[in-house]
Amino acid sequence: MKTSVFQMQTKVVHGLGSLQQLPKELKALAGTRPWIVTDPGIAGSAFWMK
């Protein structure tokens, strides 16, 4: 089996208030498509409706 390596510098923002920081983080990185990692409980809640 061939071995592959993928390595990148990653910034992780988490915790209370992290969703409100998203616009600032996207602007700083000139990003338009964030990768948001969550769990089924949060994804199915009204939390995302803000």
N, C-alpha and C positions, 0 to 999 in steps of 0.2 A: 504494500500500500504506500502511495506517495504521501509525504508529509507536506502540509501547507502551513504557512504562517501569515497571519494578518495582524498588523500592529498599527495603532493610531493613537494620537494624543486625544484624550477624551476629558471633557468637563462634565461633571454630574452636579446638577442643582436639585436638591431635594429638601423636603420638610415643609413646615407651615409657611405659607406665603410664597412658595416657589412658583406656583402658577402665575401669580401677579408679576413675577420677574421675567416671564417669558418674552414679552415684547422687547424689553431692554436687551436681553441676551441675543435674540434674533437680529436686532439692529447692529449690535456689536460685531456679530459674525457675518453680517450681510446675508443671513439665512432666510429662507422662505418656507422650508418644510422640516419642522422639528420632529425628532423621534421621541415620542412620549411613551415611557414604559409604566404600566400600571398593573392592577390586578382586576379580576372580574367584579369584585365588590365595588370598587371605585368607578370602574368603567360603566357599571349599570346604575350608578346613583345620579342624583340631580346635581352633583358637584360640577360636572362638565357643562351644565346649562348656564353658568354665570357669564 
